[in-house]
Amino acid sequence: MFTKNRLIFYVAFLFLIISCGFLGENSDKKSRVVARVYDAKFYQGDLEQVFPKNISEKDSVVIARSLINSWAKQELLFLKSKVNMPSENLALEDLVEKYKQDLFINSFKEALIKQKLDTVVAKSEIISYYNKNKESFKTNEELVKFKYLQIGKNIRNKRKLRRLLVSKKKDDLHLLAVREMEYKASFLNDSVWIRYRAVLNKLPLLKQFRKQEVLKPFHLIQKTDSTGLYYIYIKEILPKNEIAPIRYSYKRIREMILHKRKLDLVNEIEEVLVEDAIRNKQFEIY
């Protein structure tokens, strides 16, 4: 029985063979023939297309022999498959033709999209899209605004650093930033929303705490481990299933708008092609 999995396997294998066969088709037929399998020929030009550069004469002989043997094996297997699998070959040819058609069509569409798609998305368009579709931007996990310092256990002025970290003043944040080279690690941009999962990846020590112990607004966590002392300040929390702020969703909204433009452009191109074909009597329905 010719199962779907078997069909996929043979198609993949067939494309491997065809890719090698392209060498013979595209090579310079005036170059010297270096190998033959029945009527198929492997030319010197084929070798030159795939042969690595800057290798020794000794290695080049080994590599050439390997390439020629690989080509011969594929040609022989391809010929045997055509003789011994006639029914499968018909299905394969249909599948290959469909794949070829889809490949050409998609390449053509992508080329047109690249040429004609307007990729400039105005801020006002993003705001409008967000306001009309807010329910689509509910979070599937908690979002956090936070900052932290990891410092050595023996660093001086720990209390001052802790005070600066929890401060709301921009000048205090600047004082922290200018001393950044003294810290083992830090993250001081508490104006952006970050997924709680990403916070845990950045600070695995938080996994020692229950989520409800960590996710509290204006909450300072102090923790010491073998690598040093951590000050972690949780500034704001956005619970799960709440509407994400537009700033957090900005990039996603832009991608959604561009995706819709792509679909509209492809539909427009298809409609124009059909209309032109009908007008020029290249497409008729009987």
Buried (B, 14 or more C-beta within 10 A) or exposed (E): EEEEEEBEEBBEBBEEBEEBBEBBEEBEEEEEEBBEBEEBBBBBBBBEEEEEEEEEEEEEEEBBEEBBEEBBEBBBBBBEBEEEBEEBBEBBEEBBEEEEEEEEEEEEBEEBBEEEBEEEBEEEEBEEBBEEEEEBBEBEEBBBBBBBBBBEEEBEEBEEBBEBBBBEEEEBBEBBEEBEEBBEBBBBEBEEBBBBEEBBEEBEBBEEEEEEEBBEEEBEBEBEEEEBBBBBBBBEBBEEEEBBBBEBBBEBBBEBBBEEBBEEBBEEBEEEEEEEEEEEEEEEEE
